[in-house]
Amino acid sequence: MRKEEFCEVLGDINEAYVKEARADRKARRPSWQKWGAIAACFCLLVVGGVMLSQHSGQAAPDPDMVQIPNPVISVASVEEMETYLDFDVPVLDNEVESYSVLVEDQYPVMGQIHYADGSEFRMQYGSGDISGIYGGTLQESQDVEGVTVAYYQYADTSYAIWEQNGFTFSYVYTSSGSAEVESIIQQVA
């Protein structure tokens, strides 16, 4: 068929037939598409409702599930501190601000005394630095009553560390630290 013949045949087609074919094609659209779209919308509504209902009424997680035990026990006196620890804790003649016991693995291991002047004393079994201050510079080591005491400086903080009778000690001080360290060493001896 040539171009001219095709154009003549195309021009002879009745418009009513074309409109009828288009309408018939639209009418034959599969019904599963319409029902599938409705089902998908319904599923989204159900899933959204379930998710919203699970979180209603709980703005925060249950605190019983996220709390960890406090590793510090505050006590009222050195006598109470010693009931937790199995050793005697020396005390300076300074005004005490607070007493506390550090707990590790559910066992009390360290006694800690905060004094009103800002100084702090710590004691526990073992050896090593228990001052809680890291990065200090060794200023000097002295022999005090037969015990080697290392004096450190970190920024504006001065502290001493020593070991005696199977214990390790640290004393963070503000003024005359060496006299107070000597007093503690005498009480432990």
C-alpha positions as a Python dict, from the first residue, in 0.01 Angstrom:
ca = {
    (1, 'M'): (0, 0, 0),
    (2, 'R'): (132, 336, -95),
    (3, 'K'): (117, 655, 102),
    (4, 'E'): (-162, 803, -95),
    (5, 'E'): (-382, 496, -67),
    (6, 'F'): (-321, 473, 309),
    (7, 'C'): (-418, 837, 361),
    (8, 'E'): (-740, 788, 162),
    (9, 'V'): (-838, 480, 363),
    (10, 'L'): (-756, 660, 688),
    (11, 'G'): (-966, 956, 586),
    (12, 'D'): (-1265, 728, 516),
    (13, 'I'): (-1277, 590, 874),
    (14, 'N'): (-1592, 686, 1055),
    (15, 'E'): (-1527, 894, 1370),
    (16, 'A'): (-1795, 706, 1557),
    (17, 'Y'): (-1593, 385, 1527),
    (18, 'V'): (-1282, 554, 1672),
    (19, 'K'): (-1476, 691, 1970),
    (20, 'E'): (-1636, 352, 2031),
    (21, 'A'): (-1297, 176, 2029),
    (22, 'R'): (-1153, 424, 2279),
    (23, 'A'): (-1449, 388, 2514),
    (24, 'D'): (-1432, 8, 2488),
    (25, 'R'): (-1060, 12, 2575),
    (26, 'K'): (-1120, 221, 2889),
    (27, 'A'): (-1401, -7, 2998),
    (28, 'R'): (-1176, -313, 2976),
    (29, 'R'): (-930, -185, 3245),
    (30, 'P'): (-870, -477, 3486),
    (31, 'S'): (-1070, -453, 3807),
    (32, 'W'): (-784, -600, 4011),
    (33, 'Q'): (-591, -271, 3970),
    (34, 'K'): (-867, -71, 4138),
    (35, 'W'): (-910, -324, 4422),
    (36, 'G'): (-534, -361, 4462),
    (37, 'A'): (-495, 15, 4512),
    (38, 'I'): (-775, 17, 4770),
    (39, 'A'): (-617, -280, 4954),
    (40, 'A'): (-274, -111, 4962),
    (41, 'C'): (-423, 207, 5113),
    (42, 'F'): (-605, 2, 5376),
    (43, 'C'): (-282, -181, 5469),
    (44, 'L'): (-98, 149, 5512),
    (45, 'L'): (-372, 276, 5744),
    (46, 'V'): (-362, -41, 5957),
    (47, 'V'): (20, -42, 5988),
    (48, 'G'): (26, 328, 6075),
    (49, 'G'): (-243, 281, 6339),
    (50, 'V'): (-58, -9, 6500),
    (51, 'M'): (268, 186, 6513),
    (52, 'L'): (101, 489, 6669),
    (53, 'S'): (-81, 282, 6929),
    (54, 'Q'): (243, 113, 7042),
    (55, 'H'): (402, 447, 7134),
    (56, 'S'): (101, 621, 7285),
    (57, 'G'): (129, 699, 7656),
    (58, 'Q'): (507, 648, 7683),
    (59, 'A'): (703, 964, 7623),
    (60, 'A'): (1024, 825, 7774),
    (61, 'P'): (1175, 478, 7815),
    (62, 'D'): (1115, 285, 8135),
    (63, 'P'): (1383, 408, 8382),
    (64, 'D'): (1410, 68, 8551),
    (65, 'M'): (1557, -71, 8233),
    (66, 'V'): (1821, 200, 8177),
    (67, 'Q'): (1950, 278, 8527),
    (68, 'I'): (2289, 158, 8639),
    (69, 'P'): (2384, 131, 9005),
    (70, 'N'): (2543, 438, 9159),
    (71, 'P'): (2914, 360, 9208),
    (72, 'V'): (2940, 602, 9505),
    (73, 'I'): (2775, 557, 9845),
    (74, 'S'): (2750, 874, 10054),
    (75, 'V'): (2791, 811, 10427),
    (76, 'A'): (2759, 1033, 10735),
    (77, 'S'): (3081, 952, 10921),
    (78, 'V'): (3415, 778, 10901),
    (79, 'E'): (3273, 505, 11128),
    (80, 'E'): (2994, 436, 10876),
    (81, 'M'): (3251, 438, 10594),
    (82, 'E'): (3456, 177, 10778),
    (83, 'T'): (3148, -50, 10809),
    (84, 'Y'): (3144, -73, 10429),
    (85, 'L'): (3521, -111, 10399),
    (86, 'D'): (3722, -373, 10586),
    (87, 'F'): (3994, -131, 10694),
    (88, 'D'): (4038, 177, 10912),
    (89, 'V'): (4047, 514, 10734),
    (90, 'P'): (4273, 789, 10872),
    (91, 'V'): (4114, 1133, 10912),
    (92, 'L'): (4282, 1474, 10922),
    (93, 'D'): (4199, 1740, 11180),
    (94, 'N'): (4025, 1946, 10909),
    (95, 'E'): (3655, 2022, 10872),
    (96, 'V'): (3497, 1741, 10667),
    (97, 'E'): (3250, 1824, 10392),
    (98, 'S'): (3152, 1466, 10297),
    (99, 'Y'): (3242, 1100, 10327),
    (100, 'S'): (3188, 849, 10048),
    (101, 'V'): (3268, 492, 9949),
    (102, 'L'): (3344, 394, 9590),
    (103, 'V'): (3186, 68, 9472),
    (104, 'E'): (3334, -148, 9194),
    (105, 'D'): (3170, -470, 9076),
    (106, 'Q'): (2916, -439, 9361),
    (107, 'Y'): (3187, -431, 9630),
    (108, 'P'): (3303, -127, 9831),
    (109, 'V'): (3671, -73, 9751),
    (110, 'M'): (3774, 287, 9824),
    (111, 'G'): (3719, 537, 10102),
    (112, 'Q'): (3706, 904, 10005),
    (113, 'I'): (3689, 1213, 10226),
    (114, 'H'): (3619, 1565, 10092),
    (115, 'Y'): (3735, 1840, 10323),
    (116, 'A'): (3581, 2187, 10346),
    (117, 'D'): (3905, 2353, 10230),
    (118, 'G'): (3878, 2172, 9893),
    (119, 'S'): (4127, 1896, 9967),
    (120, 'E'): (4041, 1528, 9909),
    (121, 'F'): (4180, 1207, 10055),
    (122, 'R'): (4142, 857, 9901),
    (123, 'M'): (4250, 515, 10023),
    (124, 'Q'): (4212, 159, 9891),
    (125, 'Y'): (4386, -178, 9886),
    (126, 'G'): (4654, -227, 9620),
    (127, 'S'): (4892, 0, 9437),
    (128, 'G'): (4884, 270, 9171),
    (129, 'D'): (4745, 617, 9119),
    (130, 'I'): (4392, 652, 9261),
    (131, 'S'): (4386, 1034, 9255),
    (132, 'G'): (4152, 1051, 8954),
    (133, 'I'): (4381, 1317, 8806),
    (134, 'Y'): (4556, 1215, 8485),
    (135, 'G'): (4837, 1401, 8315),
    (136, 'G'): (5003, 1552, 8622),
    (137, 'T'): (5374, 1631, 8627),
    (138, 'L'): (5596, 1482, 8896),
    (139, 'Q'): (5740, 1769, 9101),
    (140, 'E'): (5942, 1569, 9351),
    (141, 'S'): (5960, 1248, 9552),
    (142, 'Q'): (6026, 1259, 9926),
    (143, 'D'): (6083, 1002, 10196),
    (144, 'V'): (5827, 1072, 10471),
    (145, 'E'): (5855, 850, 10780),
    (146, 'G'): (6008, 572, 10564),
    (147, 'V'): (5740, 597, 10292),
    (148, 'T'): (5817, 732, 9942),
    (149, 'V'): (5567, 1003, 9853),
    (150, 'A'): (5542, 1140, 9496),
    (151, 'Y'): (5419, 1500, 9470),
    (152, 'Y'): (5249, 1600, 9143),
    (153, 'Q'): (5115, 1917, 8985),
    (154, 'Y'): (4834, 1939, 8729),
    (155, 'A'): (4729, 2294, 8632),
    (156, 'D'): (4635, 2456, 8968),
    (157, 'T'): (4599, 2122, 9147),
    (158, 'S'): (4868, 1970, 9370),
    (159, 'Y'): (4846, 1610, 9487),
    (160, 'A'): (5047, 1336, 9651),
    (161, 'I'): (5046, 961, 9586),
    (162, 'W'): (5204, 689, 9799),
    (163, 'E'): (5178, 323, 9900),
    (164, 'Q'): (5194, 195, 10255),
    (165, 'N'): (5107, -136, 10432),
    (166, 'G'): (4934, -288, 10126),
    (167, 'F'): (4725, 24, 10052),
    (168, 'T'): (4752, 301, 9796),
    (169, 'F'): (4675, 660, 9893),
    (170, 'S'): (4616, 993, 9723),
    (171, 'Y'): (4576, 1335, 9875),
    (172, 'V'): (4474, 1636, 9667),
    (173, 'Y'): (4559, 1948, 9863),
    (174, 'T'): (4535, 2323, 9845),
    (175, 'S'): (4805, 2452, 10081),
    (176, 'S'): (5045, 2269, 10316),
    (177, 'G'): (5005, 1922, 10168),
    (178, 'S'): (5328, 1771, 10295),
    (179, 'A'): (5237, 1825, 10664),
    (180, 'E'): (4896, 1666, 10609),
    (181, 'V'): (5049, 1371, 10417),
    (182, 'E'): (5286, 1314, 10711),
    (183, 'S'): (4987, 1314, 10951),
    (184, 'I'): (4807, 1050, 10740),
    (185, 'I'): (5122, 833, 10716),
    (186, 'Q'): (5164, 846, 11096),
    (187, 'Q'): (4801, 733, 11149),
    (188, 'V'): (4843, 434, 10913),
    (189, 'A'): (5177, 317, 11058),
}
